[in-house]
Amino acid sequence: MATGERGKSYSSSQPHDGSREGERGWKPWVVPVILVANIAVFVAVMFINNCPSHRTPFGSCFPRFFNRMSFQPLRENRLLGPSSHTLLKLGALERDKVVDGDQGWRLVTNMWLHAGVIHLLANMLSLLFIGIRLEQQFGFARIGMIYLISGFGGSILSSLFINNSISVGASGALFGLLGAMLSELITNWTIYSNKAAALLTLVVIIVINLALGILPHIDNFAHIGGFLTGFLLGFILLVRPQFRWMESQSLSPPSRGESKYKAYQYVLWAISLLLLVAGFVAGLILLFKGVNGNDHCHWCHYLSCVPTSKWNCKN
């Protein structure tokens, strides 16, 4: 099975006016709710999986005292979780079922499933580190939208290129939050101190996480699709008033002649919205027409797995 990889955390530097304008005292609740929902879904999946009730050629379920909540044998699932059959039955992403089976809902349900305890912990810790900070700064509505839409975008790109395995996990949504952090830093560039250091740190984190996606059994296309979606959404949803405009709010009304937003922010907003809509429309049309992205990009499969002497990407 192909699973997503976790994202890494990053906190952008504070606005240099010292007022901490970016943090308006939002109390995060959407991120904790998402976390609890993912854990609850995993528990339900393990209950339904009921490993002891099914014979497996890979060995015995463990630990036995977990009874129906026990994990599949390690030879079958090294992430300590359910079987691929159970994940597929409950909504894992598989291209054929989406395209030929009219099961487009899998583009959404797969982001709430995880392949095992290790997979779940990695993603949920990343969600806490990334999501809590963003929700404190921008509120639940915008961060919730970025999370869900980015996960959907990752599923679309994954379905266009992953044809021989199933995919589960919230990694596409998490990479969307990382992408949004990058575009937020760019579009609000003038109000941050230590810009170069913040940008370099975030880029390194993103590159490392995407590089990990070339390992087998990791759906890097979901990462890339989620990242690109979140990157565009950041320009649309995470625009802040600029520093000089914020300063002017302490002046008398006749002095408030400066626009709240810069011209380049409006341009980035418009371009990003256009690209986002066009990308989703084109992606969905190609997907439901049954187009295989690998037929039109013969090197793209290396973005998700690079074969070596240690592993075979087709296995």
Secondary structure as the mmCIF struct_conf table of DSSP 4:
data_model
#
loop_
_struct_conf.conf_type_id
_struct_conf.id
_struct_conf.beg_label_comp_id
_struct_conf.beg_label_asym_id
_struct_conf.beg_label_seq_id
_struct_conf.end_label_comp_id
_struct_conf.end_label_asym_id
_struct_conf.end_label_seq_id
STRN STRN1 ALA A 2 THR A 3
HELX_LH_PP_P HELX_LH_PP_P1 SER A 12 GLN A 14
STRN STRN2 PRO A 15 PRO A 15
TURN_TY1_P TURN_TY1_P1 HIS A 16 ASP A 17
BEND BEND1 GLY A 18 SER A 19
TURN_TY1_P TURN_TY1_P2 GLU A 21 GLY A 22
HELX_RH_AL_P HELX_RH_AL_P1 VAL A 30 ASN A 49
HELX_RH_3T_P HELX_RH_3T_P1 CYS A 51 SER A 53
BEND BEND2 HIS A 54 HIS A 54
TURN_TY1_P TURN_TY1_P3 PRO A 57 PHE A 58
STRN STRN3 PHE A 62 PHE A 62
HELX_RH_3T_P HELX_RH_3T_P2 ARG A 64 MET A 69
HELX_LH_PP_P HELX_LH_PP_P2 SER A 70 SER A 70
STRN STRN4 PHE A 71 PHE A 71
HELX_LH_PP_P HELX_LH_PP_P3 GLN A 72 PRO A 73
TURN_TY1_P TURN_TY1_P4 LEU A 74 GLU A 76
TURN_TY1_P TURN_TY1_P5 ARG A 78 LEU A 79
BEND BEND3 LEU A 80 LEU A 80
HELX_RH_AL_P HELX_RH_AL_P2 SER A 84 LYS A 89
TURN_TY1_P TURN_TY1_P6 LEU A 90 GLY A 91
STRN STRN5 LEU A 93 LEU A 93
HELX_RH_AL_P HELX_RH_AL_P3 ARG A 95 VAL A 99
TURN_TY1_P TURN_TY1_P7 ASP A 100 ASP A 100
BEND BEND4 GLY A 101 GLY A 101
TURN_TY1_P TURN_TY1_P8 GLY A 104 TRP A 105
HELX_RH_AL_P HELX_RH_AL_P4 ARG A 106 THR A 109
HELX_RH_3T_P HELX_RH_3T_P3 ASN A 110 TRP A 112
BEND BEND5 ALA A 115 GLY A 116
HELX_RH_AL_P HELX_RH_AL_P5 VAL A 117 PHE A 138
HELX_RH_AL_P HELX_RH_AL_P6 PHE A 140 PHE A 161
BEND BEND6 ASN A 164 SER A 165
STRN STRN6 SER A 167 VAL A 168
BEND BEND7 ALA A 170 ALA A 170
HELX_RH_AL_P HELX_RH_AL_P7 SER A 171 THR A 187
TURN_TY1_P TURN_TY1_P9 ASN A 188 ASN A 188
HELX_RH_3T_P HELX_RH_3T_P4 TRP A 189 ILE A 191
STRN STRN7 TYR A 192 TYR A 192
BEND BEND8 SER A 193 ASN A 194
HELX_RH_AL_P HELX_RH_AL_P8 LYS A 195 LEU A 212
TURN_TY1_P TURN_TY1_P10 GLY A 213 ILE A 214
BEND BEND9 LEU A 215 LEU A 215
TURN_TY1_P TURN_TY1_P11 PRO A 216 HIS A 217
STRN STRN8 ILE A 218 ILE A 218
HELX_RH_AL_P HELX_RH_AL_P9 ASN A 220 LEU A 237
HELX_RH_AL_P HELX_RH_AL_P10 PHE A 243 SER A 248
TURN_TY1_P TURN_TY1_P12 GLN A 249 SER A 250
BEND BEND10 LEU A 251 LEU A 251
HELX_RH_3T_P HELX_RH_3T_P5 PRO A 253 SER A 255
BEND BEND11 GLU A 258 GLU A 258
BEND BEND12 LYS A 260 TYR A 261
HELX_RH_AL_P HELX_RH_AL_P11 ALA A 263 PHE A 288
TURN_TY1_P TURN_TY1_P13 LYS A 289 GLY A 290
HELX_RH_AL_P HELX_RH_AL_P12 GLY A 293 HIS A 296
TURN_TY1_P TURN_TY1_P14 HIS A 298 TRP A 299
HELX_RH_3T_P HELX_RH_3T_P6 CYS A 300 LEU A 303
TURN_TY1_P TURN_TY1_P15 SER A 304 SER A 304
BEND BEND13 SER A 309 LYS A 310
TURN_TY1_P TURN_TY1_P16 CYS A 313 LYS A 314
#
